[in-house]
Amino acid sequence: MAFTKKQLLYHLAEEAAYSFKGHMKTADWIGIAIAVYIFVPMVTSLLALLFDLPQLGQRVASLLGFLFAAFALNSALANNRNEANRTVERHMELGNKYLDLYNEIKVAATELDRVDQSRLSQLQKRIGELHAETNKLRISFAGRWWSKWKIDKEMDLKWLYEHSD
């Protein structure tokens, strides 16, 4: 099945939007995960220490504290703050490249009669290059899920769905 020029632009815009949001939410998730890895063991230890919990409550708190401490110890990002910051920056940079491409495609979609095959090929090539970068810097499962949940609230994609063929 061959896409029309408009369908192809809209498809590329949707890919760019979801990839942008996925990289940004992956960057957000890294920060949240590191904080959770540290915060949960602290809270569960304080609960067990300060409150007279029933034995089952103490065991559950201890188990949760142990699990999250183990996650922190096994997390390369939690153990190397500089690497975590670099990873977050790389996700944000790549996400911003997708956003720039999305905005460029959105403008091109308003000038559909001026978009020729070479322009479409250039946009396809650029999104392919960004996808190759994404293969090296993967969007996390949490980032992918979170982006799908938030994209309609945080980005205006109505133009894609209202005018699609």
Buried (B, 14 or more C-beta within 10 A) or exposed (E): EEEEBBEBBBBBBBBBBBBBBBBBBBBBBBEEBBEBBBEBBEBBBEBBEEEEBEEEEBEBBBEBBEBBBEBBEEBEBBEEEEEBEEBBEBBBEBBEBBBBBBBBBBEBBEEEEEBEEEBBEEBEEBBEEBEEBBEEEEBBEBBBBBBEEBBEEEBEBEEBEEEEE
